[in-house]
Amino acid sequence: MLDHKLDPAKIIENLTTLGILTMRAAAGMINIRPDDCGGLWKLIGRVTVTQRTAQIDMWPCSGPLIDDADTAVLYSRGLDAWLNPPSVRPTGWTQRHDRELGPCWETEVTVPVTYEIRPHATGFGSAA
């Protein structure tokens, strides 16, 4: 039994060095979405886990609203995928087939919007 706390930053560093955890190039634009309770959520990327190799890839969205805190959340979700591998249990992961890698798990990563969004910029609240 370990008698010390694990350092998440060190684990992420080691997994990255081993090639298990990889931050990929930006794929897709951010997306602001409302939830059922009126809150707004920002899609910042997705995490995939290849079933054959257990390779964990983080795919950030691109755009001016992605910052270092969002990147840290993606790394955190990648680490969580390593500590708690995806399964058929309802955990927010879906299965898909990648042409190159075969079957993989995928989840979208969202964070709450903590800044003011103006209706004319998003289209929310516009009379269409």
DAWO-V572935 format. One record per residue. N is the residue number from 1. RES is the residue in one small letter. SS is DSSP state (H for helix, E for strand, - for the rest). Layout:
n = [N/N]
res = [RES/RES]
ss = [SS/SS]
//
This chain:
n = [1/2/3/4/5/6/7/8/9/10/11/12/13/14/15/16/17/18/19/20/21/22/23/24/25/26/27/28/29/30/31/32/33/34/35/36/37/38/39/40/41/42/43/44/45/46/47/48/49/50/51/52/53/54/55/56/57/58/59/60/61/62/63/64/65/66/67/68/69/70/71/72/73/74/75/76/77/78/79/80/81/82/83/84/85/86/87/88/89/90/91/92/93/94/95/96/97/98/99/100/101/102/103/104/105/106/107/108/109/110/111/112/113/114/115/116/117/118/119/120/121/122/123/124/125/126/127/128]
res = [m/l/d/h/k/l/d/p/a/k/i/i/e/n/l/t/t/l/g/i/l/t/m/r/a/a/a/g/m/i/n/i/r/p/d/d/c/g/g/l/w/k/l/i/g/r/v/t/v/t/q/r/t/a/q/i/d/m/w/p/c/s/g/p/l/i/d/d/a/d/t/a/v/l/y/s/r/g/l/d/a/w/l/n/p/p/s/v/r/p/t/g/w/t/q/r/h/d/r/e/l/g/p/c/w/e/t/e/v/t/v/p/v/t/y/e/i/r/p/h/a/t/g/f/g/s/a/a]
ss = [-/-/-/-/-/-/-/H/H/H/H/H/H/H/H/H/H/-/-/-/E/E/E/-/-/-/-/-/E/-/E/E/E/E/-/-/-/-/-/E/E/E/E/E/E/E/E/E/E/E/-/-/-/-/-/E/E/E/E/E/-/E/-/-/-/-/-/H/H/H/H/H/H/H/H/H/H/H/H/H/H/H/H/-/-/-/-/-/-/-/-/-/-/E/E/E/E/E/-/-/-/E/E/E/E/E/E/E/E/E/E/E/-/-/-/-/-/-/H/H/H/H/-/-/-/-/-/-]
//
